[in-house]
Amino acid sequence: MMYDIVVIGGGPAGITLAKRLGNKYKMAIVRPEDHSLIYCAMPYVVEDLINEEKCFKKDELVTDSGANLIRGTVTSVDFDKNEVVINNQTPVTYRKLVIATGAVPFIPPIEGSNLDGVMGFKTQADLEKIQSLLKNGLKRAVVIGAGAIGIELAQALKHKGLDVSLVDMASQVLPNLVGIDFAQKAAEELSKNGIHLMLNSRVEKITGKTYANELHLDNGEVIYFGDYAPCSGNNNETVKGLVVFATGVVPELSFLPKGVLNTNRGGIVVNERMETNLPNVYAVGDCADFKGFITQESAPGKLATNAVPMAMVLANNLLGNNSSYKGFINGAATKVYDYYIGGTGLSAAAALKEGFEIVKGYSQLTTQFPIMPGKKELRVKILAEKNSKQIIGGQVISGEPVTNLIDLISFAIQKGATVNDLIELSYSAQPYQSFYPAGNAIVMAAENIANKI
């Protein structure tokens, strides 16, 4: 089989490419999974808020575009022959190759990491294993990593009645999303709802014969699973406790020949047109390494909201246009019980590490007119570079969704807006949807910076 374009990977980037190019080229999307999954919804399946099937993206997103969907695993690539091999037997040739294989959970190579009941949380198989254990009597779980996914999964497991511990080597929860001042509220909510927070703690080893029986931390603490009756897992294995690593992901490049594509820790190195060092070979999404928008240095950006625009840039270029991707701003958000928390750009710690001299501005209002019965807390923090007054980061915590405000701050960063630009922001007001017309959370945070400067 010969295709104009072969895309390895059927996630957000692959689907975006299919929708934009499938009716213009002979194109194939190669996907190893039975379904393309909405990964960020997986904790809510565990929590019984939605059914697993609602996380499945329709195959028609690919096939209705005109692209072929090939279910199989690419086991090798020959860049000289322009050929990929599927399931060790079926060769497919291409004129242009796009690698969009995403990333897999990082599980540190510590003692006991291969025991039953020790896993990551990224795939349909991971989701189904946890659901099976829950149905068969799982009582205790430890989630390693207090980022967004770890916190969301910990809440879901607690909702199912488990004894849950949340471990992170950082001194705060959500260390890559918000600063300590905003993280404190999230930590309070987790503790108040019975999740055991164990910060400044690193897992040293996990002990047991076939399953995890004890988890040892570097501060000498030990989490025991033996007090609970064992449950039966997918293969009737005995599992007393569950250990889930939510400590980040690494690019999935295991099928590639060594030393041919330029790679580094973050993935396949690409330029702003998503081109690799090989002609007619491209990479997008979590498997690609790219730069941060603010620093213009290699930066983490393993988000679907980065994968999609990267794929859009590549699609435009393959159609003969001249598009470029400017870098990760990394706006993101999560929910911690009754609070919504988001961040974008650089945190204060990251900015200082990069050598920026920063000024922070705060505002604290309500989500509705204070006289309205449904008002919720709203707190905004904005970071600016002191000399230029350019916006380089922001964080929001509220009793209502925050992604609209995070997106506004991201847009300000993207357009090089300054503190003065935000002070001049034209905004709307309505009793059920905002604070009084005399005050806007973004404007007031910017004014707070201006007053400090």
BARO-592896 format. One record per residue (C-alpha): x, z, y. Coordinates in pm, whole numbers, always signed. Each point is the difference from the previous one (the first is absolute). Layout:
// BARO-592896
R/X/Z/Y
R/X/Z/Y $
...
// end
This chain:
// BARO-592896
R/X/Z/Y
R/+0/+0/+0 $
R/+127/-94/+343 $
R/-132/+155/+320 $
R/+75/-52/+367 $
R/-7/+378/+49 $
R/+24/+279/-255 $
R/-68/+354/+121 $
R/+113/+284/-225 $
R/-237/+285/+71 $
R/-375/+25/+55 $
R/-25/+284/+249 $
R/-94/-16/+368 $
R/+282/-242/+89 $
R/-73/-232/-294 $
R/-372/-9/+74 $
R/+67/-71/+369 $
R/+225/-293/-92 $
R/-259/-137/-242 $
R/-279/+16/+258 $
R/+208/-187/+257 $
R/+183/-251/-219 $
R/-199/-40/-323 $
R/-199/-301/+115 $
R/+300/-173/+157 $
R/+260/+17/-277 $
R/+9/+5/-377 $
R/+52/+372/-25 $
R/+15/+275/-260 $
R/-26/+377/+36 $
R/+162/+181/-294 $
R/-140/+351/-49 $
R/+87/+236/-286 $
R/-287/+243/+57 $
R/-351/-46/-132 $
R/-126/+62/+351 $
R/+140/+0/+349 $
R/-66/+357/+106 $
R/-76/+167/+333 $
R/+278/+253/-51 $
R/-78/+226/+295 $
R/-348/+68/-144 $
R/+134/+135/-332 $
R/-11/+370/+102 $
R/-368/-39/+83 $
R/-68/-131/-350 $
R/+162/+315/-138 $
R/-220/+203/+237 $
R/-313/-179/-130 $
R/-87/-133/+344 $
R/+5/-359/-127 $
R/+7/-176/-336 $
R/+321/-157/-123 $
R/-161/-346/-5 $
R/-49/+16/+377 $
R/+380/-2/+36 $
R/+27/-336/-176 $
R/+46/-297/+230 $
R/-188/-306/-115 $
R/+203/-273/-170 $
R/-204/-244/+206 $
R/+205/+99/+304 $
R/+271/-210/-166 $
R/-191/-254/-208 $
R/-255/-94/+268 $
R/+289/-91/+228 $
R/+107/-276/-237 $
R/+305/+183/-136 $
R/+48/+59/-371 $
R/+10/+360/-121 $
R/+242/+50/-288 $
R/-23/+335/-175 $
R/+342/+87/-132 $
R/+331/+167/+76 $
R/+292/-198/+139 $
R/+285/+102/-228 $
R/+275/-217/+149 $
R/+78/-241/+283 $
R/+246/-291/-2 $
R/+68/-94/+360 $
R/+210/-301/-101 $
R/-282/-151/-205 $
R/-273/+115/+241 $
R/-166/+166/-297 $
R/-174/+327/-79 $
R/-72/+111/-357 $
R/-321/+187/-73 $
R/-23/+248/-287 $
R/+338/-116/-132 $
R/-142/-332/-112 $
R/-186/-213/+255 $
R/+217/-183/+258 $
R/-153/-90/+336 $
R/+189/-207/+255 $
R/-39/+15/+375 $
R/+104/-171/+319 $
R/-29/+322/+200 $
R/+3/+354/-138 $
R/-147/+309/+167 $
R/+92/+342/-138 $
R/-274/+251/+76 $
R/+40/+243/-288 $
R/-49/+315/+203 $
R/+155/+332/-93 $
R/-17/+262/-274 $
R/+1/+381/+28 $
R/+338/+165/+32 $
R/+47/+264/-268 $
R/+336/+173/+35 $
R/+225/-8/-306 $
R/-16/+373/-63 $
R/-25/+184/-329 $
R/-351/-31/-141 $
R/-115/-291/+215 $
R/-85/-193/-319 $
R/-225/+268/-150 $
R/-369/-60/-66 $
R/-205/+97/+299 $
R/+273/-93/+250 $
R/-93/-314/+191 $
R/-37/-188/+325 $
R/-325/-102/+165 $
R/-13/-367/+92 $
R/-165/-207/-274 $
R/-330/-33/-182 $
R/+169/+145/-308 $
R/+107/+307/+200 $
R/-353/+47/+127 $
R/-154/-33/-344 $
R/+249/+242/-156 $
R/-87/+269/+255 $
R/-372/-61/-52 $
R/+46/+31/-377 $
R/+189/+327/+33 $
R/-267/+140/+231 $
R/-274/-88/-249 $
R/+195/+171/-278 $
R/+57/+336/+164 $
R/+295/-22/+239 $
R/+28/+327/+192 $
R/+316/-7/+208 $
R/+182/-262/+206 $
R/+308/-14/+219 $
R/+27/-280/+255 $
R/+353/-69/+121 $
R/-1/-145/+351 $
R/-219/+113/+290 $
R/-43/-341/+159 $
R/-339/-164/+41 $
R/-47/-104/-365 $
R/+126/+333/-133 $
R/-233/+196/+227 $
R/-299/-220/-81 $
R/+64/+30/-374 $
R/+49/+378/+24 $
R/-338/+34/+174 $
R/-164/-216/-267 $
R/+146/+202/-287 $
R/-100/+325/+170 $
R/-353/-136/+38 $
R/-4/-51/-379 $
R/+66/+371/-48 $
R/+371/-7/-78 $
R/+263/+251/+106 $
R/+208/-223/+232 $
R/+346/+46/+148 $
R/+140/-236/+263 $
R/+380/-12/+22 $
R/+221/-165/+261 $
R/+365/+38/+93 $
R/-87/-36/+370 $
R/-93/+296/+218 $
R/-343/-146/+76 $
R/-272/-212/-153 $
R/-35/-365/+106 $
R/+366/-11/+113 $
R/+3/-377/+50 $
R/-332/-15/+184 $
R/-16/+283/+257 $
R/+211/+274/+153 $
R/-6/+365/-97 $
R/-250/+82/+277 $
R/-265/-231/-148 $
R/+99/+66/-361 $
R/-76/+370/+34 $
R/-375/-56/+15 $
R/+16/-212/-317 $
R/+200/+271/-177 $
R/-252/+265/+103 $
R/-287/-208/-136 $
R/+174/-55/-333 $
R/+80/+369/-42 $
R/-347/+107/+112 $
R/-148/-215/-274 $
R/+212/+151/-274 $
R/+286/-250/-37 $
R/+334/+176/-50 $
R/+245/-139/+255 $
R/+365/+18/-100 $
R/+210/-148/+281 $
R/+379/-9/+37 $
R/+2/-38/-379 $
R/+161/-260/-223 $
R/-77/-53/-369 $
R/+312/+65/-207 $
R/-135/-54/-350 $
R/-310/-12/-216 $
R/+21/+161/-341 $
R/-200/-44/-317 $
R/+18/-174/-338 $
R/-244/-288/+24 $
R/-196/+108/+307 $
R/+76/+181/+325 $
R/-5/+375/-59 $
R/+196/+136/+298 $
R/+102/-142/+336 $
R/+312/+151/+160 $
R/+68/-10/+374 $
R/+336/+30/+173 $
R/-99/+330/+162 $
R/-34/+162/-343 $
R/-377/-16/-21 $
R/-157/-120/-325 $
R/-348/-147/-42 $
R/-132/+69/-350 $
R/-258/-212/-178 $
R/-10/+208/-321 $
R/-270/+239/+123 $
R/-256/-274/-39 $
R/-150/-147/-315 $
R/+131/-347/-80 $
R/-214/-306/+50 $
R/+1/-332/-178 $
R/+139/-306/+176 $
R/-50/-375/-47 $
R/+194/-7/-327 $
R/-108/+345/-119 $
R/+327/+146/+131 $
R/-8/+366/+93 $
R/+27/+44/+375 $
R/-25/+346/+153 $
R/+73/-105/+354 $
R/+39/-304/+217 $
R/+298/-78/+226 $
R/-52/-290/+239 $
R/+286/-133/+212 $
R/-128/-133/+333 $
R/+345/-6/+157 $
R/+5/-362/+107 $
R/+50/-338/-161 $
R/+281/-242/-79 $
R/-27/-381/+7 $
R/-91/-166/-331 $
R/+289/-242/-59 $
R/+78/+68/-367 $
R/-70/-360/-108 $
R/+248/-158/+242 $
R/+353/-107/-96 $
R/+264/+226/+151 $
R/+207/-108/+297 $
R/-189/-316/+94 $
R/-243/+117/+267 $
R/+128/+222/+280 $
R/-152/+343/-55 $
R/+51/+355/+115 $
R/-168/+332/-59 $
R/-318/-113/+174 $
R/-41/-323/-195 $
R/+68/-371/+47 $
R/+155/-66/+339 $
R/-208/-245/+205 $
R/+10/-134/+352 $
R/-292/+0/+243 $
R/-136/-315/-167 $
R/-1/+179/-340 $
R/+281/-224/-126 $
R/+258/+131/-248 $
R/+360/-119/-29 $
R/-115/-270/-247 $
R/-176/-317/+120 $
R/-371/-15/-81 $
R/-6/+360/-121 $
R/-193/+259/+204 $
R/-94/+366/-30 $
R/-283/+200/+158 $
R/-150/+344/-30 $
R/+137/+311/-165 $
R/+273/-185/-191 $
R/+155/-127/+325 $
R/+239/+181/+231 $
R/-58/-46/+372 $
R/+60/+172/+331 $
R/-192/+244/+213 $
R/-157/-140/+315 $
R/+150/+264/+228 $
R/+349/+42/-145 $
R/+47/-356/-132 $
R/+184/+159/-294 $
R/-95/+0/-367 $
R/-296/+235/-35 $
R/-254/+118/-257 $
R/-332/-179/+18 $
R/-168/+9/-341 $
R/-356/-40/+129 $
R/-271/-256/-75 $
R/-47/-26/+376 $
R/+355/-135/+19 $
R/-28/-222/-309 $
R/-300/-192/+136 $
R/+152/-104/+337 $
R/+327/-90/-174 $
R/-198/-230/-229 $
R/-187/-145/+298 $
R/+330/-84/+171 $
R/+130/-167/-315 $
R/-323/-196/-50 $
R/+17/-130/+357 $
R/+359/-112/-50 $
R/-76/-172/-330 $
R/-273/-190/+186 $
R/+263/-130/+242 $
R/-42/+250/+281 $
R/+265/+225/+149 $
R/-101/+364/-44 $
R/+214/+311/-15 $
R/-56/+361/-101 $
R/+129/+245/+258 $
R/+36/+311/-215 $
R/-172/+309/-137 $
R/-188/+228/+237 $
R/-149/+183/-299 $
R/-329/+128/+133 $
R/-163/+208/-275 $
R/-256/+274/-51 $
R/-132/+245/-257 $
R/-273/+262/-41 $
R/+63/+366/-73 $
R/-333/+162/-77 $
R/-193/+0/+332 $
R/+286/-142/+206 $
R/+115/-357/+54 $
R/+370/-41/+82 $
R/+197/-308/+98 $
R/+330/-108/+143 $
R/+179/-316/+114 $
R/+340/-107/+124 $
R/+276/+259/-1 $
R/-51/+372/-41 $
R/+196/+230/+229 $
R/+246/+80/-279 $
R/+53/-367/-83 $
R/+39/-94/+368 $
R/+261/+268/+60 $
R/+185/-108/-314 $
R/+11/-354/+138 $
R/+147/+126/+328 $
R/-308/-29/+222 $
R/-53/+244/+284 $
R/-370/+69/-21 $
R/-282/+169/+187 $
R/-314/+115/-182 $
R/-345/+7/+155 $
R/-306/+180/-136 $
R/-372/+1/+59 $
R/-276/+202/-161 $
R/-363/-101/+45 $
R/-308/-42/-217 $
R/-131/-308/-179 $
R/-332/+17/+188 $
R/-117/+144/+328 $
R/+62/+377/-33 $
R/-371/+58/+59 $
R/-90/-199/-315 $
R/-70/+189/-324 $
R/+224/-213/-224 $
R/+324/+20/+196 $
R/+326/+30/-194 $
R/+356/+82/+96 $
R/+224/-286/+119 $
R/+370/+42/+70 $
R/+242/-278/+95 $
R/+377/-7/+31 $
R/+188/-293/+151 $
R/+377/-49/+2 $
R/+182/-201/+266 $
R/+362/-95/+55 $
R/+99/+195/+311 $
R/+184/-263/+204 $
R/-216/-306/-66 $
R/-322/+200/-46 $
R/-86/-233/-290 $
R/-233/+134/-267 $
R/+181/+42/-333 $
R/-237/+216/-204 $
R/-323/+190/-19 $
R/-203/+233/-219 $
R/-366/+101/-13 $
R/-190/+277/-177 $
R/-377/+30/+19 $
R/-320/+95/-174 $
R/-96/-369/+9 $
R/+190/-315/-111 $
R/+314/-75/+200 $
R/+102/-352/-103 $
R/-146/-156/+316 $
R/+224/+217/+218 $
R/+301/-54/-227 $
R/-56/-376/+28 $
R/-18/+26/+380 $
R/+333/+183/+13 $
R/+149/-253/-244 $
R/-114/-280/+229 $
R/+161/+174/+295 $
R/+328/+17/-192 $
R/-34/-363/-112 $
R/-45/-120/+357 $
R/+274/+215/+151 $
R/-249/+205/+201 $
R/+124/+284/+217 $
R/-142/+338/+91 $
R/-131/-152/+324 $
R/-179/-274/-195 $
R/-185/+262/-206 $
R/-89/+199/+310 $
R/-169/-316/+129 $
R/-191/-55/-327 $
R/-359/-111/+58 $
R/-221/+193/-241 $
R/-365/+58/-90 $
R/-208/+315/-35 $
R/-327/+98/-167 $
R/-130/+349/-88 $
R/+3/-54/-377 $
R/+332/-188/-11 $
R/+244/+135/+254 $
R/+99/+279/+233 $
R/-138/+1/+354 $
R/+77/-310/+213 $
R/+240/+215/+202 $
R/+237/+36/-295 $
R/+151/-223/-268 $
R/+235/+141/-265 $
R/+252/-287/+20 $
R/+7/-2/+380 $
R/+34/+375/+25 $
R/+290/+8/-249 $
R/+174/-270/+204 $
R/-63/+196/+322 $
R/+153/+305/-169 $
R/+318/-202/-63 $
R/+5/-128/+359 $
R/-29/+353/+134 $
R/+292/+113/-216 $
R/+218/-289/+107 $
// end
